[in-house]
């Protein structure tokens, strides 16, 4: 990592737009990162993990800097009823926040003001964080709906009744971001239809 600063690169903002993530939400959790790889410098959206490393994403790059670790984001006051919502990657987390801001009714069953967030950054950290997850009375799993994500979800449901599978919200999609992009596409079609009827 060479440097990090506020997200402002037109290319990175365009990439966020293609993923339907508002810049204000991304800026709250991400940075614009310059990194060096094989003696060449690149620019990416950087999401800092709990160990100080970055998850790095751009239109052309998907990777991370070391150390690679999960990130726990605590929100507000800690109470006995505080829930935990778990994501595989940070774009799913940003997608959740975007839907929460603009279409909160779609996220039924998750107490938005009463949840902390755990972004795994890799499913290899899922079982390693079992004890941390089970410190919460309720754990919402929003993992990807691919083979690995579904298997981890099934495993956790067998561990304890405190785990619940929230991926059913986007069951026809690979992950939360694909669902968000589909929702945005549907909204645009409705807007176009209304415009044509005027």
KACORGI-V696736 format. One line per field, one symbol per residue. psi: psi as a letter, one per 30 degrees, with the letter a starting at -180 (. if undefined). burial: + if it has 16 or more other C-alpha atoms within 10 Angstrom, else -. Layout:
# KACORGI-V696736
psi: ???
burial: ???
This chain:
# KACORGI-V696736
psi: kelkakjfkeeeeeeeefggkkeeeeffflljkklkkhgkklklkkjkafgflkkkkaffkjalllkkllkkjkkakklfgklkkklelffeeeeeeeeeefhfffhkfkjefhklkjjefkfffeefgeeeegfkfkjkjhllhaeeeeeeeeeeffelffkkjfffehfgleaeeeeeeeeeeeeeeeeeeeeff.
burial: +--+--+----++-++--+++-+--++--++++++-------++++++++--++++++-----++--++++++--------++++++++++++++++++----------+-+-++++++++-+--+------+--+-++++++++---+--++--+-----++++++-++--+-+++++++-----------------
